[in-house]
């Protein structure tokens, strides 16, 4: 069930975003080949209509996303006015190097959309990862989680949240559908980065010294 960025759903998003003078960011499956799709984050509105392709695919002993999905290979930044957002999808949130790259290239807020699989401790992991990526990058994290579905209980745990640059959860939903609204405090990023300059203190590690005890 794929659709191009010129398909009817994406076009309807573009039309609505234009009418409301907003930028909409939401999930979409786009065609990669006859047998595979891209897991895409559609960005539409204010003269932009593009997509970020999810880089990290959920391949485990139990689920192999790569069987039907092609991986993207390009990180994506979205600048609206003087604020730059880093974009990520679902499993991407487990990979701190992506978020560090986005922050090092100007992002002060991360937008993450996810259809998080349900299971033991999965909600705790989702909350921990959102907070960790905020602390890693001293950035805001807007983590949007698919609400729990009665039709497909294996996916969707909800718990969308807004996390401040110091890792504090400012707002959070439960497992049901809902919405959050917040003003982005740019000064809060600046203040946290002055106290915790982790991006500036990062060092390139070129060698590994192994110590073995037998």
ABEGO torsion letter per residue (X at the ends): XBBBAABAAAAAAAAAAAAAGBBBBBBBBBBABAABBBBBBBBBEGGBBBBBBBABBBBBAABBAAAABBBBABBBBBBBEABBBBBBBEAAAABAAAAAAAAAAGBABBBBBBBBBBEBGAAAAAAAAAAAAAAAAGBBBBBBBBBBBAABAABEAEGBBBBBAAGBBABBBBABBEBBBBBBBAAAAAAAAAABBAAAABBBBABBBBBBBX
